[in-house]
């Protein structure tokens, strides 16, 4: 059972000493340090720490913003930690204590996760409602198509159709013309070549 400290600063000019000191005082014996923006999910030291976690280990962070900037990312990280039967604690965010002897921390995090999921669903619902209203007003156009009739695009569309008629595979057409599979299928359906 190891106590691991995760330290992240956003830039070279920021100092890791404050975080390192508080993590040492909390009993950390191993440290994973990154100088990288929290906006990116590509954090090699975080991934290394997560991969090295063993059952019973504890991850300690100075504050929540050092681990994650988004709710979705945080929930994913916590799920990995919990799958490994390890724990997570924050020094400054006292509510974030997912250790075995703290059911309150687990409860608060579960509520936090449920609220995040609720907000995502509400966002999708609002988007659907907005699209329905826009359609009623004739303002909704949908996603922009990649191939349009007229000019160079028309010649490209014709070339795709001819290539398909000549027996060229969808994959080869996609690579040759640099268009998505869905775009090709929609074009072929519109031309009556696929049902």
N, C-alpha and C positions, 0 to 999 in steps of 0.2 A: 504494500500500500504506500504509494508515493504521493507527495503533495507537489503538484506541478504548477508553476506560475506562467501565465501567458501575458506578455507585454507587447503593446503595439503603440507606436508613435506614427503620426501621419507624415512627418518629414524629417530630414537629416538634422534640421535646426532644433527640433524638439528633443528634450532630454529624457532619457529613460530612467534616470537615477531615482526620481520620486516614486515611480511605480515599483522599481526593483526593491527599494527600501521597504515599502509597505508589504510587499509579497514575502520578503525575507522574514519580517516581523510576524507574518501570519504562518510561518513554518515551511515555506516552499524550499525544496531541495533541488529541484530541476527548473530551468527557465527556458522559455521559447520566446525569442525576441524578434520583432519585425518592425522595419521602418517602411511602412506602406500605408496607403490610404485605406480607411475603413470602407470606402465605397466599393472597392473591388472584393470579389469573393475569392480571388486567386491569392491566397496567403499561404505560402509554402510551410512556414513554421507552424501555423495553426493546423494544417493538414498533417504534418509530421507528428505533432503532439497528439492529435486525435487518433492517428494510426498506432501510436505507441501506448495508448491508454490500456491499463489492465483493470480487472475487477477490483473494486475497492479504492482505486486511485481517486484523488480529489484535484480538480482544476480550480485554481483561484485566480481571479482577475481583480485589478484595482477598481475598475468601474465598468459598467455595462457597455458603454460606448467604445471601450477598448476591444471588446469581443465582436460586436456587431453593430451596424447602423440601421439594419432593417429587421422588422419583426419576423419576416419569413426566414431570413438567414439565421437569426437567433434560434428560432424554433428548430430548424434543421440541425444546428450545432448541438443543441440540448438533446435532441433525439439520438444523435450519434453517441454522446456521452452516456446517456441512460441505457442505450442498447449494450454498451460495454460494462454496464453495472458500476459505473463511476459516478462521481458527484461534481457539482459546480457550486462555487460560492463567489460572491462579490464583496469586496471590502467596504466600499462606500454605499452600494445599493444593498442594504441589509436584508431587504425582502427577498433578494435572490440568493437563497441558501437551499439548495436541493440535496442536502446531505440526508443520510438515512434517518438521523434522529430529529429531523425537522419536517413533520408533515404539513405545517403551515406554509412553508416555502413551496412545497409541491402543489398545494392547493392554490396559492396565489399564481404560480406559473401556469397551472392548468386553466385558470380563469383568464389570464393574460392571453394564452393561446386561443381560447374559445372566442374572445373578443376580436382577435386578429382575423380568425376565420370568418366570423360574423361580418366584419367590415369588408372582407374580400367578396363575400356573397352579396352584400348590399351594393357594392360597387358594380358588380355584374348585373344586378337587378336594375339599378339606375341606368346603366348603359343600354339594356334591352328596352326600357321604357323610353329613353331618349331616341333610340332608333325607330321605335314604333311611331312616335310623334313626328319625327322627321319624314318617315315614309308617308304618313297621312298628308303632310304638307307638300309632298313631292320633292323634298330637299335631300333625301337620303340617296346617295349614289353607290354606296358600298365601297369595297376596296378597289383601288385604281387597277385597271387591267394593264397587263404588260404589253400586249399586242393590240394595236388599234388599226382600223381600216384607214387606208390613205397613205400615200408617200412611201417612204422606205419600209415602214412597218407592214404595209400591204404586201410588198414584194417578199418580205421575210415570212409572212403568214403563208403566202402561196408556196414558197420554198419548203416550208415545214409540211404542208399538205402533200406536195409532190414527193417529198422524201418518204413520207408514210406510205403513200400509194406504191412507191417503188420497193417497199418491203423493209425499209430501215427501221430498226427497233426504236421504241420510245426512249430508251436509255441513250442510244447514239444520237438521236435527234436533240435530246436535252443537252448533251455535251456539245454537239456541233453548233447549235443555235443559242446556247447559253440562256435557256428558258426553263422554268420549272415544269415538273411533270403535270401538275394540275392545269397549268396554262395550256399545255399541249392537248390534254384530254378535252378541255373546254372548247378549244379550237376545232378539234376533230368532231366533237358532238355537234357543234354549230354547222359544220360542213356535212353532217349526216353520215360520217364515216365510222362512228362508234355510237352505241346505244346505251 
